[in-house]
Amino acid sequence: MMKLLIYVALSGKRGPGGSTKMEVAVRNKNGVCVLDLSGKIDMYNASDLKEYALRQTANESQLVIFNLDRVETIDSSGIGALVYVCNMMQKLGTSLVI
């Protein structure tokens, strides 16, 4: 099984604890888009996550999966971003699994 992985570093502003690096690996197959997230999802990169996730749905995936196995921490802004993306995908007719 071949997987196409595209690594994108989404770095927000520096927070009190230093860099707020988040990485995303994207896999697409048969109308399913899997976003493997790792690092920190917080107020410094939540807006980047929203924009990036919605851009990925432009490829007309019927199902988008957020894999959070390697996410170290997520704050309320990160959760808000996931809720926002979920609502937007519902409007576009795309299913989302977290």
All heavy atoms as an XYZ file, in Angstrom:
740
protein
N       0.831     -1.169      0.000
C       0.000      0.000      0.000
C       0.884      1.244      0.000
O       1.741      1.408      0.844
C      -0.873     -0.032      1.255
C      -1.744      1.133      1.438
S      -2.893      0.728      2.782
C      -2.896      2.206      3.665
N       0.694      2.102     -0.992
C       1.475      3.327     -1.082
C       0.746      4.470     -0.402
O      -0.455      4.588     -0.496
C       1.703      3.711     -2.538
C       2.910      3.086     -3.148
S       3.114      3.575     -4.850
C       3.649      5.240     -4.696
N       1.497      5.287      0.278
C       0.928      6.466      0.916
C       1.696      7.675      0.426
O       2.923      7.658      0.370
C       1.058      6.393      2.434
C       0.253      5.297      3.064
C       0.466      5.287      4.559
C      -0.244      4.119      5.188
N       0.021      4.004      6.609
N       0.974      8.698      0.073
C       1.599      9.963     -0.283
C       1.524     10.840      0.951
O       0.445     11.126      1.455
C       0.862     10.629     -1.444
C       1.315     12.036     -1.786
C       2.775     12.035     -2.220
C       0.438     12.621     -2.867
N       2.656     11.210      1.471
C       2.689     12.054      2.656
C       3.228     13.420      2.268
O       4.274     13.530      1.647
C       3.583     11.452      3.739
C       3.121     10.143      4.351
C       4.116      9.688      5.406
C       1.750     10.278      4.961
N       2.507     14.432      2.640
C       2.946     15.799      2.416
C       3.100     16.415      3.796
O       2.133     16.513      4.548
C       1.915     16.588      1.594
C       1.664     15.893      0.262
C       2.386     18.022      1.383
C       0.480     16.429     -0.489
N       4.296     16.807      4.145
C       4.530     17.387      5.457
C       4.517     18.904      5.359
O       5.193     19.490      4.534
C       5.874     16.931      6.029
C       5.840     15.484      6.435
C       6.273     14.497      5.576
C       5.333     15.112      7.669
C       6.219     13.164      5.940
C       5.274     13.783      8.039
C       5.722     12.821      7.177
O       5.663     11.505      7.538
N       3.716     19.502      6.203
C       3.604     20.950      6.234
C       3.813     21.391      7.662
O       3.134     20.918      8.566
C       2.205     21.406      5.750
C       2.087     22.914      5.823
C       1.938     20.898      4.351
N       4.751     22.270      7.879
C       4.952     22.814      9.222
C       4.117     24.068      9.353
O       4.266     25.003      8.589
C       6.427     23.125      9.448
N       3.197     24.046     10.288
C       2.377     25.210     10.570
C       2.895     25.796     11.870
O       2.744     25.206     12.922
C       0.906     24.810     10.725
C       0.251     24.138      9.525
C      -1.166     23.715      9.885
C       0.222     25.074      8.343
N       3.530     26.924     11.788
C       4.068     27.544     12.988
C       3.408     28.880     13.213
O       3.438     29.746     12.347
C       5.580     27.743     12.861
O       6.220     26.502     12.761
N       2.809     29.011     14.354
C       2.218     30.281     14.732
C       3.267     31.166     15.363
O       4.470     30.919     15.276
N       2.812     32.203     16.026
C       3.716     33.098     16.742
C       4.309     32.350     17.922
O       3.789     31.341     18.362
C       2.942     34.322     17.221
C       2.323     35.101     16.097
C       1.437     36.186     16.645
C       0.688     36.859     15.518
N      -0.364     37.742     16.005
N       5.350     32.892     18.446
C       5.955     32.271     19.622
C       5.120     32.563     20.849
O       4.714     33.677     21.085
C       7.371     32.775     19.839
C       8.329     32.225     18.828
C       9.739     32.661     19.173
N      10.663     31.817     18.474
C      11.206     30.727     18.980
N      10.930     30.365     20.202
N      12.032     29.996     18.292
N       4.848     31.529     21.587
C       4.093     31.671     22.821
C       5.038     31.726     24.006
O       6.256     31.706     23.843
N       4.498     31.759     25.196
C       5.335     31.824     26.384
C       6.275     30.636     26.511
O       7.359     30.764     27.039
C       4.330     31.844     27.550
C       2.992     32.042     26.948
C       3.082     31.765     25.487
N       5.872     29.487     26.001
C       6.700     28.295     26.106
C       7.623     28.099     24.923
O       8.216     27.055     24.760
N       7.731     29.073     24.033
C       8.579     28.935     22.857
C       7.754     28.740     21.604
O       6.633     29.208     21.501
N       8.293     28.028     20.671
C       7.622     27.814     19.395
C       6.389     26.933     19.565
O       6.369     26.026     20.385
C       8.591     27.154     18.411
O       7.950     26.914     17.199
N       5.360     27.203     18.781
C       4.129     26.409     18.840
C       3.999     25.602     17.565
O       3.050     25.745     16.824
C       2.903     27.313     19.031
O       2.837     28.213     17.924
C       2.973     28.079     20.321
N       4.945     24.765     17.324
C       4.996     24.007     16.085
C       3.940     22.906     16.043
O       3.746     22.180     17.006
C       6.379     23.393     15.923
C       6.577     22.699     14.606
C       7.981     22.202     14.479
C       8.171     21.512     13.158
N       9.489     20.908     13.053
N       3.283     22.837     14.898
C       2.341     21.764     14.627
C       2.688     21.236     13.236
O       2.972     22.013     12.340
C       0.901     22.289     14.637
C      -0.129     21.251     14.238
S      -1.813     21.889     14.268
C      -1.720     23.246     13.127
N       2.682     19.930     13.068
C       2.952     19.335     11.761
C       1.734     18.553     11.301
O       1.006     17.985     12.108
C       4.175     18.426     11.820
C       5.456     19.180     12.078
C       6.677     18.292     12.068
O       6.541     17.066     11.847
O       7.767     18.807     12.279
N       1.543     18.542      9.978
C       0.415     17.835      9.377
C       0.934     16.954      8.255
O       1.655     17.419      7.369
C      -0.622     18.828      8.793
C      -1.803     18.070      8.211
C      -1.088     19.824      9.836
N       0.596     15.679      8.300
C       0.870     14.755      7.194
C      -0.481     14.432      6.565
O      -1.442     14.111      7.261
C       1.535     13.479      7.700
N      -0.548     14.535      5.236
C      -1.820     14.346      4.529
C      -1.757     13.076      3.690
O      -0.790     12.847      2.962
C      -2.112     15.551      3.605
C      -3.433     15.356      2.890
C      -2.111     16.840      4.395
N      -2.807     12.255      3.828
C      -2.946     11.059      2.997
C      -4.313     11.125      2.322
O      -5.313     11.372      2.983
C      -2.875      9.787      3.834
C      -1.552      9.588      4.531
C      -1.550      8.331      5.374
N      -2.183      8.621      6.672
C      -2.809      7.716      7.408
N      -2.923      6.478      7.006
N      -3.336      8.053      8.573
N      -4.352     10.918      1.013
C      -5.606     10.897      0.260
C      -5.738      9.565     -0.466
O      -4.811      9.132     -1.138
C      -5.643     12.018     -0.781
C      -5.809     13.375     -0.149
O      -6.839     13.664      0.419
N      -4.771     14.196     -0.241
N      -6.916      8.947     -0.329
C      -7.163      7.701     -1.049
C      -8.660      7.453     -1.134
O      -9.357      7.499     -0.118
C      -6.480      6.518     -0.360
C      -6.606      5.224     -1.127
C      -5.821      4.106     -0.506
C      -5.971      2.861     -1.357
N      -5.249      1.732     -0.809
N      -9.135      7.196     -2.317
C     -10.540      6.834     -2.553
C     -11.530      7.797     -1.913
O     -12.499      7.377     -1.281
C     -10.813      5.412     -2.067
C      -9.963      4.376     -2.777
O      -9.610      4.563     -3.937
N      -9.625      3.313     -2.089
N     -11.301      9.088     -2.048
C     -12.223     10.077     -1.508
C     -12.118     10.314     -0.018
O     -12.936     11.011      0.566
N     -11.082      9.739      0.626
C     -10.863      9.926      2.052
C      -9.559     10.693      2.241
O      -8.529     10.333      1.689
C     -10.784      8.579      2.808
C     -10.479      8.794      4.279
C     -12.072      7.796      2.632
N      -9.625     11.763      3.009
C      -8.452     12.571      3.319
C      -8.154     12.417      4.806
O      -9.006     12.694      5.648
C      -8.726     14.034      2.983
S      -7.360     15.137      3.392
N      -6.946     11.934      5.122
C      -6.532     11.766      6.516
C      -5.481     12.825      6.827
O      -4.471     12.924      6.122
C      -5.952     10.361      6.785
C      -5.513     10.233      8.243
C      -6.955      9.289      6.426
N      -5.737     13.611      7.860
C      -4.779     14.605      8.331
C      -4.174     14.084      9.629
O      -4.845     14.020     10.656
C      -5.456     15.952      8.579
C      -6.143     16.595      7.380
C      -6.892     17.845      7.814
C      -5.143     16.931      6.305
N      -2.915     13.650      9.562
C      -2.203     13.169     10.744
C      -1.543     14.375     11.396
O      -0.570     14.915     10.872
C      -1.145     12.140     10.356
C      -1.755     10.881      9.776
O      -2.642     10.314     10.432
O      -1.339     10.466      8.685
N      -2.078     14.810     12.537
C      -1.568     15.987     13.224
C      -0.607     15.582     14.326
O      -0.794     14.554     14.980
C      -2.718     16.784     13.834
C      -3.827     17.207     12.873
C      -4.965     17.846     13.634
C      -3.296     18.151     11.822
N       0.429     16.393     14.544
C       1.350     16.149     15.651
C       1.842     17.484     16.189
O       1.766     18.509     15.521
C       2.529     15.285     15.201
O       3.278     15.938     14.203
N       2.295     17.455     17.418
C       2.788     18.669     18.057
C       1.726     19.301     18.930
O       0.958     18.612     19.585
N       1.711     20.640     18.921
C       0.791     21.389     19.768
C      -0.239     22.116     18.911
O       0.098     22.714     17.897
C       1.549     22.417     20.597
C       2.566     21.816     21.526
C       3.332     22.900     22.254
C       4.410     22.280     23.135
N       5.185     23.299     23.826
N      -1.493     22.064     19.329
C      -2.547     22.849     18.682
C      -3.019     23.838     19.728
O      -3.581     23.446     20.754
C      -3.713     21.967     18.203
C      -3.209     20.864     17.270
C      -4.762     22.817     17.497
C      -4.278     19.850     16.888
N      -2.745     25.124     19.479
C      -3.066     26.131     20.474
C      -3.472     27.441     19.805
O      -3.643     27.504     18.589
C      -1.898     26.332     21.437
C      -0.608     26.716     20.738
O      -0.664     27.255     19.605
O       0.472     26.492     21.314
N      -3.618     28.478     20.622
C      -4.096     29.753     20.128
C      -3.169     30.371     19.079
O      -3.590     31.222     18.308
C      -4.302     30.742     21.285
C      -3.034     31.110     22.012
S      -3.324     32.171     23.450
C      -3.455     33.750     22.668
N      -1.924     29.945     19.036
C      -0.976     30.515     18.106
C      -1.042     29.887     16.718
O      -0.538     30.450     15.760
C       0.444     30.414     18.668
C       0.575     31.149     19.976
C       0.620     30.462     21.183
C       0.612     32.539     20.008
C       0.715     31.134     22.385
C       0.706     33.224     21.201
C       0.754     32.521     22.389
O       0.831     33.189     23.574
N      -1.630     28.700     16.591
C      -1.701     28.071     15.266
C      -3.090     27.542     14.919
O      -3.267     26.922     13.881
C      -0.651     26.960     15.128
C      -0.809     25.860     16.155
O      -1.880     25.649     16.701
N       0.270     25.149     16.415
N      -4.092     27.783     15.771
C      -5.440     27.270     15.510
C      -6.015     27.827     14.208
O      -6.656     27.095     13.450
C      -6.370     27.591     16.683
N      -5.775     29.092     13.931
C      -6.306     29.668     12.688
C      -5.621     29.051     11.472
O      -6.255     28.845     10.432
C      -6.170     31.186     12.674
O      -4.817     31.569     12.742
N      -4.334     28.724     11.597
C      -3.627     28.040     10.504
C      -4.247     26.673     10.248
O      -4.400     26.258      9.102
C      -2.145     27.852     10.837
C      -1.374     29.161     10.907
O      -1.798     30.130     10.246
O      -0.366     29.202     11.621
N      -4.599     25.972     11.328
C      -5.224     24.656     11.191
C      -6.553     24.764     10.464
O      -6.841     23.970      9.569
C      -5.416     23.995     12.556
C      -6.191     22.678     12.556
C      -5.474     21.624     11.714
C      -6.402     22.186     13.977
N      -7.366     25.757     10.836
C      -8.672     25.944     10.181
C      -8.492     26.159      8.680
O      -9.141     25.494      7.873
C      -9.415     27.146     10.776
C      -9.951     26.913     12.152
C     -10.917     27.991     12.579
C     -10.261     29.304     12.849
N     -11.143     30.276     13.521
N      -7.613     27.083      8.324
C      -7.385     27.388      6.908
C      -6.860     26.169      6.150
O      -7.328     25.860      5.063
C      -6.402     28.543      6.770
C      -6.949     29.871      7.236
C      -5.900     30.964      7.229
O      -4.918     30.844      6.464
O      -6.061     31.924      7.986
N      -5.891     25.488      6.729
C      -5.276     24.340      6.064
C      -6.282     23.206      5.886
O      -6.384     22.614      4.811
C      -4.060     23.859      6.855
C      -3.294     22.796      6.128
C      -2.473     23.127      5.060
C      -3.412     21.464      6.472
C      -1.784     22.153      4.369
C      -2.732     20.483      5.782
C      -1.921     20.838      4.740
O      -1.249     19.877      4.038
N      -7.049     22.905      6.928
C      -8.023     21.806      6.853
C      -9.089     22.099      5.804
O      -9.475     21.209      5.041
C      -8.654     21.569      8.214
N      -9.563     23.328      5.750
C     -10.593     23.666      4.766
C     -10.046     23.650      3.346
O     -10.757     23.287      2.412
C     -11.232     25.015      5.110
C     -12.063     24.994      6.392
C     -12.546     26.395      6.736
C     -13.233     24.029      6.281
N      -8.784     23.997      3.180
C      -8.162     23.889      1.844
C      -8.112     22.432      1.399
O      -8.268     22.132      0.217
C      -6.752     24.463      1.862
C      -6.682     25.923      1.544
C      -5.275     26.331      1.191
N      -4.293     25.834      2.138
C      -3.610     26.585      2.979
N      -3.789     27.880      2.997
N      -2.736     26.056      3.799
N      -7.875     21.530      2.328
C      -7.799     20.111      1.987
C      -9.149     19.567      1.537
O      -9.214     18.630      0.753
C      -7.271     19.282      3.159
C      -5.836     19.556      3.494
C      -4.912     19.378      2.306
O      -4.922     18.365      1.633
N      -4.116     20.388      2.032
N     -10.233     20.151      2.000
C     -11.552     19.688      1.580
C     -11.889     20.156      0.173
O     -12.824     19.654     -0.437
C     -12.659     20.166      2.543
O     -12.703     21.587      2.530
C     -12.421     19.651      3.934
N     -11.117     21.108     -0.339
C     -11.361     21.590     -1.696
C     -11.122     20.487     -2.729
O     -11.589     20.592     -3.859
C     -10.475     22.799     -1.987
N     -10.404     19.421     -2.346
C     -10.172     18.320     -3.286
C     -11.371     17.387     -3.359
O     -11.291     16.308     -3.915
C      -8.889     17.560     -2.924
C      -8.991     16.828     -1.607
O     -10.057     16.699     -1.022
N      -7.874     16.334     -1.124
N     -12.493     17.830     -2.767
C     -13.773     17.125     -2.831
C     -13.745     15.751     -2.167
O     -14.373     14.808     -2.626
C     -14.268     17.043     -4.264
C     -14.507     18.412     -4.874
C     -15.126     18.343     -6.256
O     -15.634     17.288     -6.636
O     -15.075     19.360     -6.937
N     -13.024     15.648     -1.071
C     -13.065     14.420     -0.280
C     -14.440     14.282      0.341
O     -15.027     15.251      0.791
C     -12.011     14.462      0.834
O     -10.718     14.503      0.296
N     -14.961     13.071      0.357
C     -16.252     12.819      0.985
C     -16.117     12.630      2.488
O     -17.067     12.794      3.229
C     -16.898     11.569      0.362
C     -17.220     11.738     -1.098
C     -18.211     12.879     -1.322
O     -19.236     12.943     -0.668
N     -17.890     13.762     -2.234
N     -14.906     12.284      2.917
C     -14.647     12.029      4.327
C     -13.280     12.592      4.675
O     -12.307     12.348      3.959
C     -14.684     10.523      4.617
C     -14.327     10.067      6.029
C     -15.324     10.601      7.050
C     -14.265      8.553      6.086
N     -13.207     13.349      5.759
C     -11.939     13.874      6.263
C     -11.759     13.337      7.676
O     -12.676     13.405      8.495
C     -11.922     15.417      6.263
C     -10.642     15.940      6.889
C     -12.078     15.955      4.847
N     -10.576     12.802      7.948
C     -10.268     12.235      9.257
C      -9.119     13.021      9.868
O      -8.070     13.176      9.242
C      -9.881     10.748      9.147
C     -11.035      9.940      8.558
C      -9.460     10.198     10.512
C     -10.689      8.503      8.227
N      -9.326     13.534     11.080
C      -8.251     14.143     11.855
C      -7.704     13.075     12.787
O      -8.394     12.620     13.686
C      -8.755     15.310     12.704
C      -8.952     16.594     11.954
C      -9.856     17.527     12.423
C      -8.250     16.882     10.820
C     -10.047     18.726     11.764
C      -8.429     18.073     10.144
C      -9.333     19.003     10.622
N      -6.462     12.663     12.577
C      -5.795     11.709     13.454
C      -4.991     12.513     14.477
O      -4.003     13.151     14.134
C      -4.889     10.795     12.637
C      -4.139      9.810     13.503
O      -4.329      9.754     14.704
N      -3.271      9.036     12.878
N      -5.416     12.480     15.730
C      -4.785     13.265     16.792
C      -3.864     12.432     17.680
O      -3.481     12.876     18.765
C      -5.861     13.939     17.653
C      -6.856     14.823     16.917
C      -7.884     15.385     17.894
C      -6.168     15.947     16.175
N      -3.496     11.231     17.232
C      -2.661     10.339     18.046
C      -1.375     10.993     18.533
O      -0.914     10.713     19.633
C      -2.292      9.074     17.268
C      -3.395      8.049     17.262
O      -4.363      8.211     18.018
O      -3.294      7.088     16.478
N      -0.773     11.835     17.713
C       0.532     12.408     18.058
C       0.456     13.870     18.487
O       1.474     14.547     18.522
C       1.485     12.233     16.897
C       1.764     10.769     16.641
C       2.849     10.559     15.681
N       3.093      9.127     15.563
C       3.966      8.616     14.750
N       4.656      9.391     13.967
N       4.132      7.320     14.695
N      -0.734     14.325     18.794
C      -0.873     15.692     19.300
C      -0.495     15.681     20.778
O      -1.028     14.907     21.558
C      -2.315     16.216     19.100
C      -2.518     17.541     19.815
C      -2.609     16.363     17.614
N       0.467     16.549     21.135
C       0.943     16.608     22.520
C      -0.053     17.335     23.416
O      -0.376     16.863     24.500
C       2.292     17.319     22.581
C       3.390     16.607     21.831
C       4.621     17.472     21.672
O       4.730     18.525     22.347
O       5.476     17.106     20.851
N      -0.498     18.502     22.971
C      -1.459     19.291     23.736
C      -2.402     20.007     22.782
O      -2.053     20.295     21.642
C      -0.776     20.355     24.623
O      -0.023     21.245     23.791
C       0.125     19.739     25.665
N      -3.598     20.281     23.295
C      -4.569     21.063     22.538
C      -5.301     21.943     23.553
O      -5.764     21.459     24.576
C      -5.533     20.166     21.730
C      -6.481     21.013     20.894
C      -6.264     19.193     22.609
C      -7.259     20.214     19.856
N      -5.346     23.247     23.262
C      -6.036     24.142     24.183
C      -7.423     24.470     23.640
O      -7.862     23.915     22.631
C      -5.201     25.398     24.462
C      -5.094     26.353     23.279
O      -5.724     26.114     22.224
O      -4.387     27.369     23.421
N      -8.132     25.370     24.318
C      -9.511     25.683     23.925
C      -9.581     26.294     22.526
O     -10.554     26.076     21.806
C     -10.155     26.617     24.946
O      -9.441     27.833     25.043
N      -8.546     27.015     22.114
C      -8.531     27.561     20.749
C      -8.427     26.445     19.718
O      -9.041     26.505     18.654
C      -7.363     28.531     20.568
O      -7.489     29.630     21.429
N      -7.644     25.420     20.036
C      -7.522     24.272     19.138
C      -8.826     23.509     19.028
O      -9.238     23.095     17.948
N      -9.504     23.329     20.157
C     -10.802     22.654     20.140
C     -11.804     23.496     19.356
O     -12.585     22.975     18.560
C     -11.290     22.373     21.571
C     -10.384     21.322     22.218
C     -12.742     21.910     21.585
C     -10.600     21.107     23.683
N     -11.756     24.814     19.560
C     -12.621     25.712     18.797
C     -12.379     25.610     17.303
O     -13.319     25.648     16.507
N     -11.114     25.459     16.907
C     -10.785     25.301     15.493
C     -11.382     24.021     14.932
O     -11.921     24.011     13.822
C      -9.264     25.315     15.295
N     -11.311     22.930     15.703
C     -11.881     21.663     15.250
C     -13.401     21.767     15.111
O     -13.979     21.252     14.155
C     -11.502     20.539     16.213
C     -10.024     20.175     16.280
C      -9.791     19.116     17.347
C      -9.505     19.711     14.931
N     -14.055     22.446     16.058
C     -15.503     22.629     15.982
C     -15.861     23.481     14.760
O     -16.804     23.166     14.026
C     -16.049     23.271     17.282
C     -17.499     23.699     17.126
C     -15.897     22.302     18.447
N     -15.095     24.535     14.511
C     -15.324     25.395     13.352
C     -15.217     24.598     12.053
O     -16.075     24.674     11.175
C     -14.324     26.553     13.349
C     -14.405     27.413     12.124
C     -15.349     28.431     12.033
C     -13.545     27.212     11.049
C     -15.431     29.228     10.900
C     -13.620     28.004      9.920
C     -14.559     29.013      9.854
O     -14.642     29.782      8.727
N     -14.136     23.805     11.940
C     -13.930     22.995     10.733
C     -15.077     22.001     10.571
O     -15.584     21.789      9.468
C     -12.558     22.282     10.777
C     -12.431     21.263      9.665
C     -11.435     23.305     10.689
N     -15.504     21.386     11.667
C     -16.619     20.434     11.619
C     -17.876     21.111     11.077
O     -18.549     20.573     10.191
C     -16.871     19.872     13.017
S     -18.202     18.658     13.081
N     -18.203     22.298     11.588
C     -19.390     23.023     11.124
C     -19.284     23.403      9.649
O     -20.260     23.281      8.896
C     -19.614     24.274     11.973
C     -20.076     23.951     13.367
O     -20.689     22.916     13.607
N     -19.778     24.831     14.307
N     -18.123     23.867      9.235
C     -17.940     24.250      7.833
C     -18.042     23.040      6.908
O     -18.624     23.120      5.830
C     -16.593     24.953      7.633
C     -16.511     26.305      8.327
S     -17.797     27.462      7.804
C     -17.362     27.719      6.108
N     -17.493     21.911      7.331
C     -17.554     20.709      6.499
C     -18.981     20.195      6.385
O     -19.370     19.684      5.339
C     -16.608     19.642      7.036
C     -15.173     19.981      6.796
S     -14.087     18.644      7.299
C     -12.522     19.336      6.883
N     -19.764     20.323      7.448
C     -21.170     19.934      7.371
C     -21.889     20.762      6.318
O     -22.681     20.238      5.546
C     -21.857     20.120      8.725
C     -21.605     19.013      9.691
C     -22.367     19.222     10.998
O     -22.615     20.354     11.416
N     -22.727     18.130     11.635
N     -21.602     22.055      6.277
C     -22.224     22.931      5.281
C     -21.809     22.548      3.873
O     -22.567     22.731      2.929
C     -21.847     24.381      5.555
C     -22.500     24.934      6.806
C     -22.081     26.365      7.067
C     -22.698     26.857      8.365
N     -22.285     28.220      8.688
N     -20.584     22.024      3.730
C     -20.089     21.615      2.410
C     -20.489     20.192      2.052
O     -20.182     19.722      0.965
C     -18.547     21.732      2.383
C     -17.992     23.145      2.552
C     -16.484     23.087      2.738
C     -18.354     24.020      1.360
N     -21.133     19.491      2.984
C     -21.557     18.120      2.715
C     -20.448     17.091      2.879
O     -20.536     15.985      2.351
N     -19.404     17.444      3.625
C     -18.294     16.525      3.860
C     -18.384     16.005      5.287
O     -18.692     16.746      6.207
C     -16.950     17.266      3.674
O     -16.883     17.786      2.353
C     -15.772     16.352      3.896
N     -18.108     14.727      5.466
C     -18.102     14.131      6.810
C     -16.749     14.309      7.443
O     -15.715     14.274      6.771
C     -18.443     12.652      6.729
O     -19.730     12.459      6.201
N     -16.732     14.494      8.756
C     -15.497     14.677      9.499
C     -15.458     13.697     10.650
O     -16.434     13.539     11.377
C     -15.392     16.107     10.038
C     -14.226     16.404     10.976
C     -12.905     16.324     10.230
C     -14.383     17.769     11.607
N     -14.314     13.038     10.826
C     -14.091     12.135     11.952
C     -12.868     12.631     12.690
O     -11.854     12.952     12.080
C     -13.850     10.682     11.468
C     -13.530      9.776     12.643
C     -15.056     10.171     10.704
N     -12.985     12.729     14.021
C     -11.842     13.157     14.827
C     -11.443     12.002     15.714
O     -12.257     11.374     16.330
C     -12.197     14.397     15.704
C     -12.574     15.550     14.800
C     -11.049     14.750     16.620
C     -13.064     16.769     15.539
